[in-house]
C-alpha cells in the first residue's frame, strides 16, 4: 500500500511539472489585435470587472470600519485601508481601458 501511494504521488508530481512546462504558458500574446474575442473581454472588463471592483471598494470600506478596533492598536490602519479600499478602487478607476493584461 505504501508503494502504491508513493508511486501515485510521484506520478502526480511529474504530471504537474510537465503541465507547467506547457508551450501555451510561453506565448507572448494571448490574443491577436484583430481577434474578435478581444472585444468580448473588453466588454467583460467594462461591465463586470470594474463594477465588481467598485462594489469591493465599498464593501472594503465597511470591513475597514469594522476592523478599526483591531488595527488601530497594532498600527495597521494604512495596510488595511490599502488592501480593502485603495486597491479595489485603483482596479476600477486607474487601469487603462481596454486592459490587455486582464
Secondary structure by P-SEA (a helix, b strand, c coil): caaaaaaaaaaaaaaaaaaaacccccccccccccccaaaaaaaaaaccaaaaaaaaaaaaaaaaaaaaaaaaaacaaaaaaaaccaaaaaaccccccccccc
